[in-house]
Amino acid sequence: MSAETIVWLFVVSFGASALGGVLGMASGIFIVPILTLLFGADIHVAIGVSIVSVIACSCGGAASFLKARLTNVRLALVLETATTLGALTGVLLIGIIPTTALYGLFAVILVVSAQQMLSRRHEPVGGVVPLTCGWGTRLRLHSSIPDHTGNGDVAYQVSRVPLGMALMYGAGLVSALLGVGSGVLKIPAMDSALRLPIKVSTATSNFMIGVTAAASAGAYFMRGDINIDMAGPVALGSVLGALLGARMLMGIPADKLRLFFVVVLVLLSIQMLLSAFGVRIF
């Protein structure tokens, strides 16, 4: 592999992971098409390298998010069980459901998610009535985040946990069937169903995608689908990009971050809708 190729791999992974770190999405949704279209990599190799990128992106941003107390680790572990079960179910259903129908369904889900997120213009923190019952209270999932004004902490509550678990199961199911990162569905689910602050949803999703990717990385490595020469510069660029993305997230106002994510959802829904009709952009 030439030095120029290594540099470009580093640059594109840096940019993809910075964007993924801000949005709390798996950088693989950007890495896979870049590796296949621009670098001519086999799709299986591209997916294997993207998994390394996702793990590096998650690890790179995790420290900053944990230090800022934005990641709800207890909630992430609870939701990850539903996502994993959904992914396992999706693996069993691969080949049964037509791919075109799945792309169309995914496009509709993304549009609805964007509409739900856009309708929530205010963060669900401060001035809320404490919940004395419910799964969020039983599992001690409620937490707090630092006030952006520096005046102490602002508490938030995790509501409608069963609905959130059901949506996480669906996110894992759809992601396994279509081979896309489930972060694009996790954040709208946490935002709309669990009523979390958008930055908490992003940071928690970043933590979860690393756990999910680590679970499958071993299988890809044993099959020989992880190209070490490509994975090296991609992993380095992903770690540094995730650090930049985490810093950017800290400074972006919540409303602008929500609007940014809605734009990404709409663009992805257009891409999925075109795929449902067999139209390829490239």
N, C-alpha and C positions, 0 to 999 in steps of 0.2 A: 504494500500500500504506500502510495507516494505521500510526501510531507504535505503537499497541497490538499490532498483528500482528507488527511487527518485534521488539518486546520479547519476545513469546511465542515467536517463532522462536529468539531468542537463548537463552531459558531452557530450552526443550526440547532444543535441540542441546547446550547445556552439560551437562545431566543425562545425555543419551544418550552423549555422548563421555566423560564421567567414568566411567560404567559400562563402556563399551567399552574405555577405557584400562586399567582395572583387570584386565579379563578378556582383553585382547589380541585382542578381536573387532572386526570392522568395526561402527562405530556405525550404519551403514546398516540393519542388521537391526532397529533401533529407529526410525530416522529415517523410513524409507519408510512404515510403517503410520501413524505420527504425522502426516505431511504429508498422506496421502491421507484419513485418517479425521477428523482434527481441523481441517485447513486446507483440505480439499476440492481438493487439488492433483491434477492428472492423474498417473497412475502413471508415465508416462515422464518427466515433469518431476520427480517425487519421486525417481526413481532417479538422474537426473542431478544433482540437488542433494545426494543422499546420497553420491555419488561425491566431490563436493567436500568433504563432511563427513569422509569416510574419509581423504582426503589430508591435510586439516587435522589430524585426530585423530592420524594417524601422525606427521606432522611435529612436532606439539606434544609428543608423548611421546617422540619419538626422542632428543632432546637429553638429557633426564633419564636415559633408559635407557642411552644410550651413556656418559654421564658416570659412571653407577653401574657400568659394565662388565657389564651384564646381557645385552646384545644380542650374539649370535654372528653377526657380519656375514658371515663366510665361509660358515657353514652356511646362512644365509638365502639367499644368492645361489645356492648349489647346489640347495636345495630349490625355489626359485622357478622354475627351469627345468622341473621336473616338474609344478608347479602350472600353469604357463602352457600346457604341452603338453596337460594334462588339460582346461583351459578351452577350448582350441581344438578338441579332440575333442568336447567337449560342445556347442559351437556347431554342429558338423556334424550332431550327433544330435538336435538340437531338433526336435520334432514326430514323431520316429520312435517313441520310447518313451512309453507313456501316462503322463500327469502323475500320476494317482492312484497308480500303481505306484511312481513315484519318491518321492512323499511317504511312502508306507508303508515303502519301503526306507530312506529318510533317517531316519525315526523309529526303526527298528530299529538303525541305525548309531549314532544318538545314545545309545540306551539301553545298547548294548554299550560304547560309549566311556565313558559315565558309570560303568559297573560296573568297567571296567579302571582308571579313574582313582581310584575310591574304594578299590580293593584295594591301591593303592600308597600306603601311609601314611608312608613314609620317603623322604627325598631321596637320590638316588644320588650323593652326594658324600662324599669322605673315606674313607680306608681301602680304596680299590679297587686291584686289581692292574693296573698299566699295560699297555695293549694294545700289542703290538709289530707287529701286522699288522691288516689290515682297511682298509676305505675311509676310516674316520675318521682313521686314522693317515696313510694315503697322502695324503689331501687336507688334512691338518693342521687338522682341525676341532675337536680337543680344546681346551679352554680352562679358565678358572677364574673364580670370582666372589668378591667380598669376603666374608669371614666376618662374620656378623651380630654377633659378639662383638667385632669389631675386631682380632682377632689374625691378621693376614695374610690370605692367600687360600686358598680351598678349590677344589681341582681337580675337574673332572668330565670324563667321556669320552663321546664320541658313538659309539654302537654301532648295529649293524644298519642301516647307511645305505641299502642296496638296498631293505629293507622300508620304511623311511621314505620313500624316493623313490616307491615304488609307492603308498603311502597318500596322499602329496601329489598324485600324478597323479589318484587317485580323488577327492580333495577338490576339485581344480580341475574335474574332470568333473561332479561332482554340483552344485557351486555354479553352474556355467554352465547346467546343465539346469533348475535350480530358481530361478535368479536370487537366490540368497542368498550372503552372505559366506562365504568358505571358512575364515575364522578359527575358526569353531565346530568344524571338523574338523581344522584344522592343529594346534591345541594338544593334543588327545588323541593325535594321531599322534606328535607330538614327545615327549609325556610317556610313552606306552606303548611305542612302537617304538624311539625313539632314546634313551630313558632319561635325559632332560634334567631338571634341576631345574625345578619349575613356574614359577618367576619367569623363568628363562631362556626357557622355552617362550613365556610371555606376551610378554616384551619382543621376542623374535625374530619372533613372529607380528605384533606391532604394526608392526615394520619392513617385513615382507613385504606386509601388506595395503596399505600406502601405495604400494609399487612396482606392485602389481597394479592398483590404482585409477588411478594416473597413466597407465598404458598405455592405458586405455579412456576417460579423461576427454576427450582430444582428439576422439575420434569422437562422443561425446555433444555436445560443444560445436559441432562442425561441423553436426550435425543440428538444432541449435537446441533441444535438450532441457534445457539448463542455464539456468534462470531466474536472471539476475544479481541481481534484487531480493531473491529468497529466498535465494540462495546467499551473499550478503554477511553478513547476521546469523548464518546457520547456520555459516559458516566461522569467524567470530569466536568464537561460542560453543563450537565444536568445539575450537579451539586452547586456549582457557582451560580447558575441561572435561578435555581430555587432560592438561594440566599437573597439574590436581588429581588425575586418575586415576593418573598416574605417581607422585605423592607418596604417594597412598594405598597403592599397590602396594608401595612401599618399606617401609611400616610394618606391612603385614599379614603375620602368620605364614604360612609355606608350607602348613601343614595346613589352616588356615582358608580360604586362597585356593583350595586344591584342592576343599574341600567347597563353597565358594561356586560354583565353576565347575560342579561336578556338579549342583547344584540348578538352575542355568540350563539345563544340558543336558537334564535331565528335563522341565522346563517346555516347552522347545522341542520335545522329542520328542512331548509330548502335543498341542501345537499342530499338528505335522506329521501325527500320526496322525488327528486330527480332520479335517484337510484331505484326507487320503486317502479318507475316507468322505463327503466333500462337506459336512462340517459347518463352518460359519463362526461363530467366536466373536462377531464383531461383525456 
